[in-house]
Amino acid sequence: MLENLLDLPLPEIAHVVRRAALLAVFLGIAAVAVSAFVGNVLFGLGCCIGLGLGLVNFRMVTIAVARASRSKRANRRRPLAASTLGRLGMVSAVAIILLLVEAPLGFGTLVGLAVFEFVLLANVTVAMLRATKAVGGPS
């Protein structure tokens, strides 16, 4: 199934990113509305921060992968691994700092990050299944 990801046409990848971003915005608005109704707006705000961090992180991943694929270096993995480690460290630091400063805000951020990853995974899975079905692969 992973080899199908490489077969996705470029417009489909852009569609996946756009769909994930729109769903993240919708979920962020819903999180703020529900948390305001429950009485804990900071949790909803944290969800929005987490969704935003997830989106920014994913955008930075695409930039790093594009840069690594254009590179003439023999070992392309090392710079990609270093940038991945740096991004992971920054996102983790933001989440931990928010968790220490204001617990509901930090927990919301962690939930928002996790929700974004699930949304992205679901969108990629749907795109891969559509691509497999379009080429007549197993259903």
C-alpha positions in Angstrom: 0.0 0.0 0.0 2.9 2.4 0.7 4.2 2.1 -2.9 0.8 3.5 -4.0 1.7 6.8 -2.3 4.6 7.3 -4.8 2.1 6.7 -7.6 -0.2 9.6 -6.5 -0.3 12.3 -9.1 0.9 15.7 -8.0 -2.5 17.4 -8.2 -3.9 14.7 -5.9 -1.3 15.4 -3.3 -2.1 19.1 -3.4 -5.8 18.2 -3.1 -4.9 16.0 0.0 -3.1 19.0 1.6 -5.9 21.4 0.8 -8.5 19.0 2.2 -6.5 18.4 5.4 -6.1 22.2 5.9 -9.7 22.9 5.4 -10.8 20.2 7.8 -8.2 21.4 10.4 -9.8 24.9 10.2 -13.3 23.5 10.6 -12.2 21.3 13.5 -10.5 24.2 15.2 -13.6 26.3 15.0 -15.7 23.4 16.3 -13.2 22.9 19.2 -13.4 26.5 20.3 -17.2 26.5 20.1 -17.6 23.2 22.0 -15.0 24.2 24.6 -16.6 27.6 25.1 -20.0 25.8 25.6 -18.4 23.5 28.1 -16.6 26.4 29.8 -13.0 25.8 29.0 -12.1 28.0 26.1 -8.3 27.5 26.7 -8.6 23.8 25.7 -10.3 24.8 22.4 -7.7 27.5 21.8 -5.0 24.9 22.5 -6.6 22.6 19.9 -6.4 25.4 17.4 -2.7 25.9 18.2 -2.1 22.2 17.8 -3.9 22.0 14.5 -1.9 25.0 13.3 1.4 23.5 14.5 0.5 20.3 12.7 -0.3 22.2 9.5 2.9 24.3 9.6 5.0 21.1 10.4 3.5 19.3 7.4 4.2 22.3 5.2 7.8 22.3 6.4 8.1 18.6 5.7 7.0 19.1 2.1 9.6 21.9 1.7 12.3 19.8 3.2 11.5 16.8 1.1 11.4 18.9 -2.1 14.8 20.4 -1.2 16.3 17.0 -0.4 15.0 15.6 -3.7 16.7 18.5 -5.7 20.0 18.1 -3.8 23.0 16.7 -5.6 24.4 15.2 -2.5 25.0 11.5 -2.3 23.5 11.2 1.2 20.2 13.0 1.1 18.9 11.4 4.3 21.1 13.2 6.8 19.9 16.8 6.1 16.3 15.5 6.0 16.7 13.6 9.3 18.3 16.7 10.9 15.5 19.0 9.8 12.9 16.4 10.9 14.5 16.2 14.4 14.6 20.0 14.6 10.9 20.4 13.7 9.9 17.6 16.1 11.9 19.3 18.9 10.3 22.7 18.2 6.8 21.4 18.1 7.4 19.3 21.3 9.0 22.3 23.1 6.0 24.5 22.2 3.5 21.9 23.5 5.5 21.2 26.7 5.9 24.9 27.5 2.2 25.5 27.0 1.4 22.5 29.1 3.6 23.9 31.9 2.2 27.4 31.6 -1.5 26.6 31.4 -2.5 22.9 31.5 -5.7 23.1 29.5 -4.0 25.1 26.8 -1.1 22.5 26.6 -3.5 19.5 26.6 -5.5 21.1 23.9 -2.3 21.7 21.8 -1.4 18.0 22.2 -4.9 16.9 21.2 -4.8 19.3 18.2 -1.5 17.9 17.0 -2.8 14.3 17.3 -6.1 15.2 15.5 -4.2 16.8 12.7 -2.1 13.7 12.2 -5.2 11.5 12.1 -6.9 13.9 9.6 -3.8 13.9 7.4 -3.5 10.1 7.6 -7.2 9.7 6.7 -6.9 12.0 3.7 -3.8 10.2 2.4 -5.4 6.8 2.8 -8.5 7.9 0.9 -6.3 9.3 -1.9 -4.3 6.1 -2.1 -7.5 4.0 -2.2 -8.9 6.2 -5.0 -5.6 6.0 -6.9 -5.6 2.2 -6.5 -9.2 1.9 -7.7 -8.5 4.2 -10.6 -5.7 2.0 -12.0 -7.7 -1.2 -11.5 -5.9 -2.5 -8.4 -7.4 -4.6 -5.7 -10.5 -3.1 -4.1 
